[in-house]
């Protein structure tokens, strides 16, 4: 039995789309198709109905999903506990996205210098994007993830630390910069927009993308760049208006940029912490409380 083939099967079953499953796994679509075909040959029956327009799971595939996924989850949880017990004791391994690390970890360090019940336990940071954190958490290589809008299964607990509004990042010589009041996405119709890439977090990108479509923004006017620093550079160089969570304000290093809060409520992104449901400890609870305190201050910038 090939566990990686099972992981790919689960992804296709979740997405019901080979292309989206390949994107979520960071594999080629051909590799995903080959893995499913290999598993079907091993099991002796098809797992999916495939047409040019849709993918549907077969009755046999549904039975395989129902019986293998819980066992797979239990295996990962047991492995995570073994890793935590055998390799690592005494400190929390904290995965974080680059911009949340820049925004929140200084506050976490300051809390650690204090004494009292709110002091977080010892911790070690690991930079990784949201989807990488989910995988690392399940593999037992981190204890807590700090991320945006994660898509997780039942074995992972997702805690919302704070709801972060978006901001429009604008050059100070842009007419839009003359007004400091909140701005609606509909006011940006026809402008070039610069955002972080879909590949880093499809769920967060989907929420923002829904807001863009609702506001009538043409997808052809949207440019994806690597991360916040790249967004701000593009804006500073006159290539468009940036859209980013409000933590961008505290990270800004460019004097010629201004920020206007996006007034559309349905595009706010949740700053979240993720932990394995079965392996939470008093130390992780203390860390989660500390992260919630820091997140509320950062988002309130």
Secondary structure in CASP SS format (residue, H / E / C, confidence):
PFRMAT SS
TARGET T0000
AUTHOR 0000-0000-0000
METHOD secondary structure of the structure
MODEL  1
X C 1.00
X C 1.00
X H 1.00
X H 1.00
X H 1.00
X H 1.00
X H 1.00
X H 1.00
X H 1.00
X H 1.00
X H 1.00
X H 1.00
X H 1.00
X H 1.00
X H 1.00
X C 1.00
X C 1.00
X H 1.00
X H 1.00
X H 1.00
X H 1.00
X H 1.00
X H 1.00
X H 1.00
X H 1.00
X C 1.00
X C 1.00
X C 1.00
X H 1.00
X H 1.00
X H 1.00
X H 1.00
X H 1.00
X H 1.00
X H 1.00
X H 1.00
X H 1.00
X H 1.00
X H 1.00
X H 1.00
X H 1.00
X H 1.00
X H 1.00
X C 1.00
X C 1.00
X C 1.00
X C 1.00
X E 1.00
X E 1.00
X E 1.00
X C 1.00
X C 1.00
X C 1.00
X C 1.00
X E 1.00
X E 1.00
X E 1.00
X C 1.00
X H 1.00
X H 1.00
X H 1.00
X H 1.00
X H 1.00
X H 1.00
X H 1.00
X H 1.00
X H 1.00
X H 1.00
X H 1.00
X H 1.00
X H 1.00
X H 1.00
X H 1.00
X H 1.00
X H 1.00
X H 1.00
X H 1.00
X H 1.00
X H 1.00
X H 1.00
X H 1.00
X H 1.00
X H 1.00
X H 1.00
X H 1.00
X H 1.00
X H 1.00
X C 1.00
X C 1.00
X C 1.00
X C 1.00
X E 1.00
X E 1.00
X E 1.00
X E 1.00
X E 1.00
X C 1.00
X H 1.00
X H 1.00
X H 1.00
X H 1.00
X H 1.00
X H 1.00
X H 1.00
X H 1.00
X H 1.00
X H 1.00
X H 1.00
X H 1.00
X H 1.00
X H 1.00
X H 1.00
X C 1.00
X C 1.00
X C 1.00
X C 1.00
X C 1.00
X C 1.00
X C 1.00
X C 1.00
X C 1.00
X C 1.00
X E 1.00
X E 1.00
X E 1.00
X E 1.00
X E 1.00
X C 1.00
X C 1.00
X H 1.00
X H 1.00
X H 1.00
X H 1.00
X H 1.00
X H 1.00
X H 1.00
X H 1.00
X H 1.00
X H 1.00
X C 1.00
X C 1.00
X C 1.00
X C 1.00
X E 1.00
X E 1.00
X E 1.00
X E 1.00
X E 1.00
X C 1.00
X C 1.00
X C 1.00
X C 1.00
X C 1.00
X C 1.00
X C 1.00
X E 1.00
X E 1.00
X E 1.00
X E 1.00
X E 1.00
X E 1.00
X E 1.00
X E 1.00
X E 1.00
X C 1.00
X E 1.00
X E 1.00
X E 1.00
X E 1.00
X E 1.00
X E 1.00
X C 1.00
X C 1.00
X C 1.00
X H 1.00
X H 1.00
X H 1.00
X H 1.00
X C 1.00
X C 1.00
X C 1.00
X C 1.00
X E 1.00
X C 1.00
X H 1.00
X H 1.00
X H 1.00
X H 1.00
X C 1.00
X C 1.00
X C 1.00
X C 1.00
X E 1.00
X E 1.00
X E 1.00
X E 1.00
X C 1.00
X H 1.00
X H 1.00
X H 1.00
X C 1.00
X H 1.00
X H 1.00
X H 1.00
X H 1.00
X H 1.00
X H 1.00
X H 1.00
X H 1.00
X H 1.00
X H 1.00
X H 1.00
X H 1.00
X H 1.00
X C 1.00
X C 1.00
X C 1.00
X C 1.00
X H 1.00
X H 1.00
X H 1.00
X E 1.00
X E 1.00
X E 1.00
X E 1.00
X C 1.00
X C 1.00
X H 1.00
X H 1.00
X H 1.00
X H 1.00
X H 1.00
X H 1.00
X H 1.00
X H 1.00
X H 1.00
X C 1.00
X C 1.00
X C 1.00
X C 1.00
X E 1.00
X E 1.00
X E 1.00
X E 1.00
X E 1.00
X C 1.00
X H 1.00
X H 1.00
X H 1.00
X H 1.00
X H 1.00
X C 1.00
X C 1.00
X C 1.00
X C 1.00
X C 1.00
X E 1.00
X E 1.00
X E 1.00
X E 1.00
X E 1.00
X E 1.00
X C 1.00
X C 1.00
X H 1.00
X H 1.00
X H 1.00
X C 1.00
X E 1.00
X E 1.00
X E 1.00
X E 1.00
X E 1.00
X E 1.00
X E 1.00
X E 1.00
X H 1.00
X H 1.00
X H 1.00
X C 1.00
X C 1.00
X H 1.00
X H 1.00
X H 1.00
X H 1.00
X H 1.00
X H 1.00
X H 1.00
X H 1.00
X H 1.00
X H 1.00
X H 1.00
X H 1.00
X H 1.00
X H 1.00
X H 1.00
X H 1.00
X H 1.00
X H 1.00
X C 1.00
X C 1.00
END
